[in-house]
Amino acid sequence: MIISDDILFPHITNWENLLKAYYKAARGKRGRQAAAAFEYKLADNLLILQDELRQGRYKPGAYCHFVIREPKRRLISAAPFRDRVVHHALCHVIEPLFETRFHPHSYANRAGKGTHRAIDQLQAFARHYRYVLRLDIVQHFPSLDHALLMQELFRVIRDEQVRGLVDAILQSGAGVLADEYHMVYFPGDDLFAINRPRGLPIGNLTSQFWSNCYLNPLDWFVTRQLSCPAFLRYVDDFALFSSNKQQLWQWREQIITFLAGLRLTIHESSAQVMPVNSGIPWLGFIVYPTYRKLKRRNIVQFQRRLVHNITLYRRGDISFAELDASVQGWINHVRYGNTWGLREHIFQQPGNAVPRLLLRAERPY
C-alpha cells in the first residue's frame, strides 16, 4: 500500500499498526516486567495509547539509564515500554518513505543489510582498490543536532501531526547525553550555541533510524560530489576506497568541511590513508583483501564473558538455554572471519568445559 507522505498520522495510530508495534517492541522481552505488565491489559493499554495520540495528549515518559562497557563505554537510555510501542508504530509508517532515499551502501539498521553484509562489501572493495580512508565521527549520538535533524526529516514528512510526534520524542531525549558531549564551536557560532538541543538516546529505535537520516546527505555527497566509486557506511563508521592515495587525502579534507555543516567532527588522528593490504579495522574484525581476523579485544571480552556465564550456569543463576544463546550468538558473528582455529582453541580450554556443556542440556551435579 502506498501511503501519502502528507497523510501519515492515521496510519500510525490505527489499531493494526499499534498492535504490530506492540509485538515488535515485545520481541524477546515478553518475560520482562514492563512488557508483561503492558501485555496483561494489552487491549486497554493500546486503546489508551491510541486515544492519547489522536487527541494530542501523548507525552513520552522518563528514560532509565545504565552504562555498558563493551566494546566501549556507552550510556544506554531505555524508554518506557509504552513509548517503545510508539517508536515502532512511527517507524513502521515513515521508514519506507526514507528507505527509498537512503544510499545503497549504508548498512546499519536496515532490512537486508547489516553487519555481515557491510564486512563482505568492505572486503570486496579492498580486492579492487589499493588504498582505503576509514573515518568515524566523534561522539556521534551525543552530537546529532535536533534542528538539523528535523530539517532533514521534515523535507520528507509533511504531516503536521507526525511532525509534532517526532518533536515530542526528540524533546524527551534532549539533554540525555549532555554529559557525554564535549562542546565544539563551528564557524558562525556564538556563545549561545552551547544551548542548541542535541543528542539522541542510545537505545531508542528512533535514534538508530534518525542517525541514518542525519548522515544520508553525507553518503550522497561522497558518491555524487566527490565521485568516490567505492564507499560504505555503518552508523558513524565509513570508508572510502581508491587506487589514488592523493585523491583520498583530498577527499578527507572535503569531508571534514562537509561534516562541519552538519555540526559533526571526525577523529582526525585515526583518519589516515592506508594500503588495504595492511588490514582494515571494521566492525570487530581486521579485514584484508583475502581473509579476516578477529580483533584481539573481541576475543578477550568473549573469554571473560564466557567464564562469567559458565560460573552463573553452574550456580543455577542462568539456564542452559541462556548460556547456549550467548555462545551461539558469538559464534554466529565470528564465523564470518577466519576463526575456526581460534574457536577450537577457546572451547577446548580445560577451565571452560564448553563442549561438554553445549552437548548436554542437563545440569551437571
Secondary structure, 3 states (H helix, E strand, C coil): CCCCCCCCHHHHHCHHHHHHHHHHHHCCCCCCHHHHHHHHCHHHHHHHHHHHHHHCCCCCCCCEEEEECCCCCEEEEECCHHHHHHHHHHHHHHHHHHHCCCCCCECCCCCCCCHHHHHHHHHHHHHHCCEEEEEEECCHHHHCEHHHHHHHHHCCCCCHHHHHHHHHHHHHHCCCCHHHCCCCCCCCCCHHHHHCCECCCCCCHHHHHHHHHHHHHHHHHHHHHCCCCEEEEECCEEEEEECCHHHHHHHHHHHHHHHHHCCCCECHHHCCEEEHHHCEEECCEEECCCCEEECHHHHHHHHHHHHHHHHHHHHCCCCHHHHHHHHHHHHHHHCCCCCHHHHHHHHCCCCCCHHHHHHCCCCCC
